[in-house]
Amino acid sequence: MTLEPVDRIEVQVLIDNVTDSLSSVPGTVTLEWPALMKAGMNEMAGSCQCCANHGLSLVINAYRANVRHTVLFDAGPVEFAVEYNGLRLGIDFGAIEAVVLSHGHWDHAGGLPKALDLIGKSRKGVPVPCYLHPGMFRQRALPLPGGRLLPIRKIAAPEELAARGAAPIATTKPQILLDRMFYLSGEIPRVTPYEKGFPGHMQRGEDGETWEPDPLIIDERFLAVLVRQKGVVVFTACSHAGVVNVLRHARTCFPEARLHAVMGGLHLAGGNEKIIAETVRDLDEFGLSLVVPAHCTGWRAVNALVSKFGDEAVVPSAVGRIFSI
């Protein structure tokens, strides 16, 4: 499972929880408004802007010499956001050669059918590989006060995705994609004592009727790219495994390369706010040059990360932003 280096990557945020075109950023980051102008916006109006949604979707371009490969990492919570933001940002859906769904939650999978429709328009009937975990298709549920459960709508089944133009690849094993430019992890070992997943989270039992505990959400996986002279960039969509567990597993997967950056949801909001201090402490062991918190990280964790590592190293994600690494 050798991952070969690329010269650079460019990551565009298609969907995220926030929009922010005013905060200052390093020169390697393009804000939403300049990205919109690059895509053809010639007059400022509300109808030209992207919309924020609770979820995440990244379009990741990797370059090696004259070769470019593109992966869609998750597709956000709802179909309209994929098309709405994609149209305004000028996303070339036809250039997407693989789709990775990080785990089976609505806020990452709800927009996937529409994304496949848009990708399929340019592929002339050639299915796009779509990497899935076989355990992500049971219905999940969230705990409510008083012990009740709020069911989560099931994500689209492989058969439905195939009908929308996907070639589903459901496996628990690590995968190397697209000229060895991308690495998709297997299941992430849980080794820290404090990253306990999502306490109270439930899934349907094998009988399809009863509920059973599912705090670890074991179907979650990360995507990684090795950038020449920098190191490994890790994309973690929600970090239900815990971002420290994610990065320790990435370090095990790539023992001869340094970890350069992590980007994605760090799941340090809500009930996980209590582990912000331990998480920030242990992130220091990786010597990361860049942390891009997104989606479910939460403002308290972002503040703690900036206080620890500084605002040159910590650059929050937002809809439409382009990160050049």
Secondary structure as GFF3:
##gff-version 3
##sequence-region A 1 325
A	DSSP	beta_strand	8	15	.	.	.	ID=ss1
A	DSSP	beta_strand	29	30	.	.	.	ID=ss2
A	DSSP	alpha_helix	32	38	.	.	.	ID=ss3
A	DSSP	three_ten_helix	46	48	.	.	.	ID=ss4
A	DSSP	beta_strand	57	64	.	.	.	ID=ss5
A	DSSP	beta_strand	67	73	.	.	.	ID=ss6
A	DSSP	alpha_helix	79	89	.	.	.	ID=ss7
A	DSSP	three_ten_helix	93	95	.	.	.	ID=ss8
A	DSSP	beta_strand	98	100	.	.	.	ID=ss9
A	DSSP	alpha_helix	106	109	.	.	.	ID=ss10
A	DSSP	alpha_helix	112	123	.	.	.	ID=ss11
A	DSSP	beta_strand	128	132	.	.	.	ID=ss12
A	DSSP	three_ten_helix	134	137	.	.	.	ID=ss13
A	DSSP	beta_strand	140	143	.	.	.	ID=ss14
A	DSSP	three_ten_helix	145	147	.	.	.	ID=ss15
A	DSSP	beta_strand	149	152	.	.	.	ID=ss16
A	DSSP	alpha_helix	158	163	.	.	.	ID=ss17
A	DSSP	beta_strand	166	170	.	.	.	ID=ss18
A	DSSP	beta_strand	175	177	.	.	.	ID=ss19
A	DSSP	beta_strand	182	184	.	.	.	ID=ss20
A	DSSP	beta_strand	202	204	.	.	.	ID=ss21
A	DSSP	beta_strand	211	213	.	.	.	ID=ss22
A	DSSP	beta_strand	223	227	.	.	.	ID=ss23
A	DSSP	beta_strand	231	236	.	.	.	ID=ss24
A	DSSP	alpha_helix	243	253	.	.	.	ID=ss25
A	DSSP	beta_strand	259	265	.	.	.	ID=ss26
A	DSSP	three_ten_helix	270	275	.	.	.	ID=ss27
A	DSSP	alpha_helix	276	283	.	.	.	ID=ss28
A	DSSP	three_ten_helix	284	286	.	.	.	ID=ss29
A	DSSP	beta_strand	290	294	.	.	.	ID=ss30
A	DSSP	alpha_helix	299	309	.	.	.	ID=ss31
A	DSSP	beta_strand	322	324	.	.	.	ID=ss32
###
